[in-house]
Amino acid sequence: MIDIERRKKLAFHLRQLSVGLTTNDDFENNIADDVSYGWLPEQYYRSKQVKHDDAVIVPMLELCWGLYNDTKSHKLKGKYALNQEAEIVIARSILFLHSDKEYECPYIQTVVISSIRDLLSGILTLGYTWSARNRKLQKAFEEHKKLGDYNVWPFFRNSDYREQLQKQPFLNNTKKAAQ
């Protein structure tokens, strides 16, 4: 299922965050209001709605959550600015969110500590459970990279990415407008 309306809202808020127009706190509030039914980005995967949702929403929210420090309010400027690699992934993600493509990549849960139980388990085993989970995630990630064209994620195929570049919603027909 593709939810164009929520995809476009997520793309808008992601763009506002990534270019430093809004703070991480404002981003989280906007996402909770417009995209994740009141859930914070890092917790949405636990919601009831996620089972019937557009498959790209959870990976995008997890990507977003990894962009900022959620312990204090800030914009992604100065020492918090994104590096070029992150900017490229964000640009591709926004392009994908404006597409009519189904999200085909297999989901790999990236949130490692998801409950008090996980936290206590990690502490009681002196981090062994976290280490084991991280190894399992790394293995799943390496297997995931072998599927599709990983370097155009969230697109599954390079051809889908190239096709969407031709239909991209921004700066379209700028030469015609300038004439």
C-alpha positions, -999 to 999 in steps of 0.1 A, spaced: 0 0 0 13 35 -9 1 64 12 9 94 -10 -4 120 14 17 108 44 47 102 22 46 138 10 42 151 46 72 130 57 92 142 27 84 178 35 94 175 72 125 155 63 136 183 39 129 210 65 150 190 91 178 182 67 184 217 55 183 232 90 150 250 88 135 232 117 148 217 150 148 180 158 121 186 184 99 204 159 105 176 135 94 150 160 63 169 169 54 174 132 60 137 124 39 127 154 11 150 142 12 142 104 28 108 99 32 85 129 -2 88 146 13 103 177 43 80 180 79 93 181 100 82 150 120 56 170 89 40 185 65 39 156 74 4 146 55 -8 178 22 9 168 -9 -10 158 -11 10 125 23 -2 113 10 -36 103 -12 -21 76 10 8 67 30 19 37 61 -2 40 85 27 36 73 47 66 92 27 93 126 26 75 123 63 67 114 72 103 144 51 116 166 69 90 153 103 103 159 94 139 195 86 132 201 121 118 200 141 150 208 141 187 175 137 205 189 147 239 187 184 231 170 207 207 190 217 177 190 223 139 211 203 115 236 232 111 272 238 123 285 209 143 252 190 137 252 195 99 248 164 78 278 151 58 276 148 20 268 111 21 239 116 44 226 145 22 227 122 -8 207 95 10 182 121 22 178 135 -14 171 100 -27 147 93 1 127 125 -6 127 115 -43 114 80 -33 87 95 -10 74 115 -40 72 84 -61 44 59 -67 68 30 -61 62 3 -36 89 -1 -10 105 -35 -19 135 -37 4 133 -62 32 129 -46 66 158 -48 90 150 -35 125 177 -10 134 165 1 168 186 -21 191 172 -12 225 135 -12 222 123 -18 258 132 -18 295 135 -56 292 162 -52 264 180 -27 285 180 -48 316 190 -79 296 220 -60 282 231 -48 316 227 -82 333 247 -100 306 274 -73 306 264 -63 270 265 -98 256 229 -97 243 235 -63 226 267 -77 210 249 -108 198 220 -87 185 244 -63 167 262 -92 150 228 -106 139 218 -71 126 252 -68 107 247 -102 91 211 -93 81 224 -60 67 251 -77 46 225 -101 32 202 -71 25 229 -54 5 231 -84 -18 195 -79 -28 186 -52 -53 208 -22 -59 217 -12 -24 235 21 -34 202 35 -46 182 27 -14 153 32 -8 148 23 -44 152 -14 -50 165 -11 -85 187 14 -102 163 15 -131 135 26 -107 157 54 -94 167 66 -129 130 66 -139 120 86 -109 148 111 -116 130 118 -149 98 125 -130 113 143 -101 89 169 -85 115 197 -78 131 221 -102 111 206 -130 109 227 -162 131 255 -146 145 263 -181 110 269 -194 101 291 -164 132 312 -169 125 320 -205 
